[in-house]
């Protein structure tokens, strides 16, 4: 089909009223044309009001509950070493704000629903602060402090930029966005374009970027109209059958009682897998026709089964949800969450669990565009304020060459990423893994009001031991795969069970009491309420 014709059909499909749209869809499908195969057109100019995407609606709802929370902030800090052209940096941000409508979008409630309001192009003020020399710990703490300040979604802007000057040739650029207008891929897009724009402006050139075919508001309109026309029902049918009517809560052993109101305070426990283990995991995944992501996800299912004793394990997995060429270069909230469910039995060989998880992960790809918010609404699990619906543990894997640290050189200016000490725990537990030239890096992010660090450190060690056992004996039953290291096994099975004790077998109870009276005559012997008798 000619691209111009396809765009015209797509635009007509979106701009029709719902009743006429359904009839138009029937006609399209009868002629072999599916909305899924049509381009996303520019349509916002045809609408007086711009609705939120489904993901944005959930963020709006969460912000209404906790307007001062930083749980859904997306921070990034860049260390700029060398001569910085502040005028070029300012110009680069102004062009970014003009290019991406999300960077000048705010949200208002219009009687019945929240709406997007796109402000006219306006400059973005970079807050410049001379802080002087800071050591690494001080710098990380200062960055963390900056990223915690709340946003006002109604007033905007929802991108905050601060330039910390440590020395004339040493700066830290702190970028903070609210999740309602951004996601992890969007931050990579923004930094990539920022570097390209700065490079041109610092050389006195007019930088050019490829024009964007659509804006995020166009995507939000397309998503809603596509889902309303029947796609929601198609995808929802798969997920409701896959997840079932009952939505069990994962009961991990906690160090502290779950509070009614989550604090979202978190911490990170890092672990580096040995290179040999990383290579062995890759090899096993390939041998089973899967990917490293699938193997690690299956291993996490096994670990949670061993810790909880439960068999029905559900783990949240984020999906970039940028399957359309029109969305690749946009800044916006696209990421979606899928729930990968596995039935884990102790007597089940691990390779069988891996094959089960592999199949479910592959099946889910065809249904990845159903907004998580729509799934929660349809399944209607029992809602508890301190508990995430449908799953309490998430797994996020970055394959080699995706994401990772930001590093670039622009003439004399060296750009590199800066870590922040701020950790936000949106869930009980999140496992992040990343493939790197050094092997496989992993981190457990945990809610500090639920777990002590020592517990997560022990869990991390158990996970590595489990992975080692998997590559050595992949056909071993899940219940027999090792979790404990040799020293911990010795302590648990031998040392803690060395309870033999010598007792005076020839003495009666009365004689033992009389002997104790002689040793400690003034010690309390009986207690009743506040009364004590020696």
ABEGO torsion letter per residue (X at the ends): XBAAAAAAAAAAAAABBAAAAAAAAAAAAAAGBBAAABBBBBAAAABABBBBBAAAAAAAAAAAABAABAAABBBBBBBBBEBBBAAAAAAAAAAAAAABAAAABBBBBBGABBBBBBBBBBBBBBBBBBAEBBBAAAAAAAAAAAAABBBBAAAOBABBBBBBBABAABBBBBBBBBAAABBAAAAAAAAAAAAAAAAAAAAGBBBBBBBBABBAAAAAAAAAAAAAAGAAAAAAAAAAAAAEABBBBBBBBBABBBBABBAGBBBBBBBBBBAAAAAAAAAAAAAAGBBAAAAAAAAAAAAAAAAAGBABBBBBBBBAGBABAAAAABBEBABBBBBBBBBBBAABBAAAAAAAAAAAAAAAAAAAABBAAAAAAAAGBBBBAABBBGBABBBBBBBBGBEEBBBBBBEABBBBBBBBABBBBABABBBBBBBBAAEBBBBBBBBAAABBAAAAAAAAAAAAAAAAAAAABAABBAAABBABBAAAAAAAAAAAABABBBBBAABBAAAAAAAAAAABAABBABBBEABBBX
